[in-house]
Amino acid sequence: MNQKKLTINMSPHVLSPVDTRYMMRAVIKALIPALLSGLYFFRMQALGVIAGAIGGCLLTEYVIQKTRREKIRINDYSALLTGILLAMVLPPSLPLWMAFLGGVFAISLGKEIFGGLGHNIFNPALLARAFLMAAFPVALTTWIKPISLDAVTTATPLGLEKFDHIITPPAALFFGQVGGSLGETSALALILGGVYLLYKKIVDYRIPAAYIGTVILLSMITQEGAPDKFAPAMFHVLAGGLLLGAIFMATDPVTSPVTAKGRWIFGAGCGVITMIIRWWGGLPEGVMYSILLMNAVTPLINKMARPKRFGARKAEK
Amino acid sequence: MKKLTFKGGVHPEYHKEISLREPFRSAPLPKIAVIPLSQHIGAPNKAIVNKGDYVEEGQIVGESDSFVSAPVHSSVSGKVLDVKTAFHPALGPLLSVFVERDENKPSKEYAFTARNIEEISSRELVSEIRTAGIVGMGGAAFPTHVKLNVPDGKKIKTLIVNGAECEPYLTCDHTLMLRKTKEIFEGLKIVDRILHPKKIYIAIEDNKKPAFFAFQKIITGETGGISARIKTVLLKTKYPQGGEKQLIKAITGREVPPAALPLDIGVLVQNVGTLSAVYDAVYRDKPLIERIVTFSGDCLSAPGNYLVRVGTTVKEMLESGVVSLKRDPKKIIVGGPMMGIAEIGMDFPILKNTSGILFLSEKTAGSCEEDVCIRCAKCADVCPVNLVPTEIMKNVKKGYWDKAEELYVTDCMECGACAYICPARIPLVQYMKEGKLAVLKKKNQ
């Protein structure tokens, strides 16, 4: 036996099969139902947005890493995932070049400027969407009817509720036959992905539970008080980007808290901000801003919400 | 049945079946026994034999006047070839006694002597345990007589028998529990006689059900006073379930405070192997000179458990053909894969606390390149002592020792759950250890 070949390092000597690439791949797999529902409802339009966003992300990642003479890591699935997530939150009718620009923004100013993977403060896909929203407000709020070949415009369920007091029936929200962002319309597809991620232990249940739970609680209270003015809890959960945000965006490991306690606070904060914007905001939807704002608070949450020291008495945390 | 556990932890692949196919076998006596003089935590021993001396099997070759120490015995009869430095698998070069076995002298028989332990004083029993050189055989090697010598004013209310064996691959305790159930139980009665706890728990993970039922059977048949106070408990199979603090938390619901001992909350934990050694010492007058060791891993052709004399080198185990390699290992590990130590060769002896020797291939133990942290916090979720390893790691990398201390780096017990689960393959235990050493050094200045 050649003893020179023996490896010496610190324990543990066995590792979990789940590495970073595995996690990213799992999230992408979990997004497949929502991607398919987007393609089914919005056809070629959706394909263009997906291609544009992914193309923008991968190309920017490659160019930046190449110019900074870093290891090229576009094969770690993280830029691909950002591209898919960005496409999911864009209107299906968005021109391809705008989606591409969004991808460029997500990776350059959303991620690489902070030092690359693991260092960004804000969710890159949502930051890019906020940028596009500011730059192209009309394109970002134009929605097309699902399965309409001639691209008839429509309003989103949240828009209908806010401006016309029309509550979309839950079945349509559940299966996704409504206007909205590419990947947000089908609650069923998103829940399927969420169940897969929870089962595979890729995401922790706390953020989605706190987020969705807070939205349910707040809408139940307000509906109890003024049923004519406020939409029911079921509507708030299924409509808009809540499920997409709670399952896939707020759970982004890099931009959410590292402590269990912190994740409860983070999720609840997202829920409160979402509802404030949905009730009183000029826009019908508040998921994007709620998550971005809570991203900004994450370092503080990490500092404040520390786990209890093992063996310490309550007084001496 | 309810399964007890603690918060956090991981579920590695266990691979226990490969070494558990048959009962343990006796390994041949070593031609040359290499016996490190210190095999315990505490004051080092001095050699009391010289080169050229003839020593009997079971004769003390190293001891210390200090209370916190355990004597070391020769595991064979023969001539002392030398007293010189040899490689100790955990501590590196250490003074050791080399004994060349006298092939004409048969191994000793340790006959059973009936004794009524109720008539022997606790002091006498503890002293016999010390003379037999017994240390914690689960890994830590803390002298057992020190643990049993409870200081005035303290009282052990709960005694826990640790049969968790949560490290993957290792099955030495499982085998022992199946084959020496009675001996472990009698050893337990001796400890019970010394400590008089109110409650005794025999704790076994649920992947070792046969051992659990073996103890249940023996307790049902027991008519003595102990039967009313003893209980077998099933633990969830999870790493590090056998860690002292995790075990206590699972069973009593109480947390041992930082830097305190289980004793401070009235609890004492004893490993099953240690209890079996206590039985041997008291009823058979046999010092701790052999133990069951798991030889396992995907590079061994016939993994299994062996009764091995302390001082037998791993090299000799292979040369004598007791175990053989089917492919070149990438790692040779003393202990389990989660907390064991990777060795640079095979020329080191089996010690009192050697639970296993693993030969792992590149496929099973391939080390990975460290990637960037994505703050997934899996390390924090699995940490059994509620640390946030990712934050400690970042501060250690920058040399911020004060921050590391504020984050309680010194509470880390290096179980390795964080590094096991880390998707970025960051060697977190290494950073924790670095942080701990720096913080302790700073404190001592």
Interface residues (C-beta under 8 A of the other chain):
Chain A: M1 N2 Q3 K5 L6 T7 I8 N9 M10 S11 P12 H13 V14 L15 S16 V18 D19 T20 Y22 M23 G116 L117 G118 H119 D204 P253 V254 S256 P257 V258 T259 A260 N302 R306 P307 K308 R309 F310 G311 A312 R313
Chain B: V10 P12 E13 P168 K245 E255 V256 P257 P258 A260 L325 D328 P329 K330 K331 I332 I333 P337 M338 M339 G340 I341 A342 E343 I344 G345 M346 L358 L360 T364 A365 S367 C368 D371 V372 C373 I374 R375 C376 A377 A380 D381 P384 V385 N386 L387 V388 T390 E391 Y408 D411 E414 G416 A419 Y420 I421 C422 P423 A424 R425 P427 V429 Q430 K433
